[in-house]
Amino acid sequence: MISFLIYITVTSITPGPSNLFIMLSAKTYGMHGARRFINGILAGFLFLALVSLVLLYSLSDIIPEIQVILKYIGFIYLLFLAYKTFTMSMNNNEKKAYISFKSGFFIQIFNMKSLLFFITLLGAFIMQIADNLYMTIVYMGITVLVGWACLLIWGFAGSFMKNILNKYDLAFRIIMSLLLVYSAVSIFM
């Protein structure tokens, strides 16, 4: 149980696409203005949890093969997000991309860090400690709550540090882009 909690907390709080985009959206709009986008990310996280649970029980034989394919797709997707983050400008068309529920939801469900997180979580932790479907759902519920809390921490950080992050916008975008590149490379570590 302790290793399960450590895994979900550390993996959820470390930088990944969703964390970084929540921070960016909260930096730009504040927590209130970014709420639709953040709700989209949170809903996407719950959606991934449910889909992972269903797929694990129905496709357990091919999960290792799917995981390899997802790693490569995730790597390319994260590099694309890093490029978009680095090259984004402060004009309104770019800013609108990170305000809607739909954009938050899709960023989350295509977030390979989260997909791999759930596959690893279910295979390495939950299936080992949960002896029935009910306990599997309880552990998945704990995972979702911890994940949501960690995602919201990134939003509050972006909102509270808005002035500093705006002052150093280029440096902020470079760091965020590099963290996304790191996330891409870490898929293969």
N, C-alpha and C positions, 0 to 999 in steps of 0.2 A: 504493500500500500504506500509506503514512504517513497519508494522509487517511482511509482506511478505519479504521485503528487509532484515530485521533483521534476520529472520529465515534462508533465503538462505545463508546469509553471515556467520553467526555463525556456522551453520551446515556444511558449505563447508570448513571453515578454521580450525575447530577442528580436532584433529587426528582421522584418520580412515585408513583402509588398503591402499587405493590408495595414500593418502597423504604420508604415511610412506614409501611405496615402491618407490614412486617418489623420496623422500628424500634419500633413500638408494641407488637408481640407480644413482642419481646425485652426491652423495658422492663418489661412486665408479668410475664413468666414466666422471664426469663433465656434465654440461648441454648439451654440444655438443655431447658427446658420448652417453648420455642417451636419445637423442631426439626421436629415434624410439620407445623406451619403453614409453616415456612420450606421444608421439603422439597416441600410442595405448590406453593409459588410457583416453586421451582427446576424442578420437573417441568412446571409450566405454561409456563415460559419455553422449555424444550426442546420441548414440544408445539407452541407457537406457531412456533418455528423450523422444525420439520418440516412443519407445515401450510402455512406461508408458502412454503416451498420447493416443495411439491407444487402449491399453487395457482398459483404463478408460472409453472411450466412447463405447467400445464394450462389456465389461464385468463388468459394474458398480455394478451389483447385487451380484457378488461373491468376490469382492475385499476384504471385511473383512475376509472371510475364507482363501483366499490366503495369506493374511498378516500374519496370525497366523502360517501357515506352513513355510513361508519364515523366520520368526523369529527364528525358531528352526534350520533350515538349516544354516542360517547366523551365529548363535551362534557356531555351530560345525565348520563351515568353518573358522571363525575368530580364534578359538582356534587352528586349524591346522596351520594357517598362523603364529600365535604367536610361536608355536613350531618350525616351519621351520626357522623363523627369529632368534630365540634364538640359534638353533643348527647349523646354517649355518657357514661354514668356508670360508676362503678367497681363496680357490682353484678355478681354472678357471671354472670347471664344474658348481659350485654353482653360480658363478658370471654371467655366460651366461644366466641364467634363467631370469634375470631382465634387459635385453638389447633389446629384440626383440619387434616389434610392436605387434605381436600375444600374447606374454605373458602379455603385458600391457593391451591389449584389454580384454583378458579373466579374468585377475585379476579384472578389473573394472566391467565387466558385471556380475560377480559372487559376487560382493561386496554388501553384504546385507545392509550395511549402506546406500549405494546409492539407492538400490531398495526401502528400507523403506522410505528414504528421498523423493523420487519421489512420492510414494503412498501418503504419508502424505501431501506433497506440493500440489498435485493436489486436494486431498479431502478436506483439511483444509483451503487452501489459494486460489489457482487459481480458483477453481470452485465457490468459494464464491465471488470473485471480478471480474471475467471475465464473461461477459454476452453473449458471442458468441465464435465460434471456432477461429476466427481471433484474438481476444484478448487473448484467451487461448494460442495460438501459440506465441504471443508477450511476454507474461509473461514467457512462457517456454524458449524463446530465451534469455530473461534477466537472467533467472536462469542458463542457460548453460554458458553464458559469465562470470557471477560471479563465478560459479563453476570452470571454466577453470582458471580464475585469481588466485583463492585460491590454486588450485593444483600446478600452476606454482610457487607460493610463496614458497611452500614446496621444490620444485626442486631447486630454487635459494638458499634457506637456506642450503640444503645439499651440493650444489656446493661450496658456499662461506665458509662454515664451515668444509670443507673436512679434513684439517689437524688436527683440534681439534677432529673431530669425529673418524678419523683413530687412533689417539693417544689413545683414550679411547674407542676402538672398543667393548670390552666386555661390558662395562657399557652402551654404546650406544645400543647394541643388547638387553640387559636386559631391558632398558627403552622402546625401541620400542616394545618388546614382551609384556611387562606389559601394554602398551597403547593399543595394540591389544586385550589383555584380557579384559581391561576396555571397549573397543568398543563392545566386545562380550556381556559382562554383561549389558551394557547400552541399548542394544536392548530391554531388559525386564523392563527397568525403565520408 
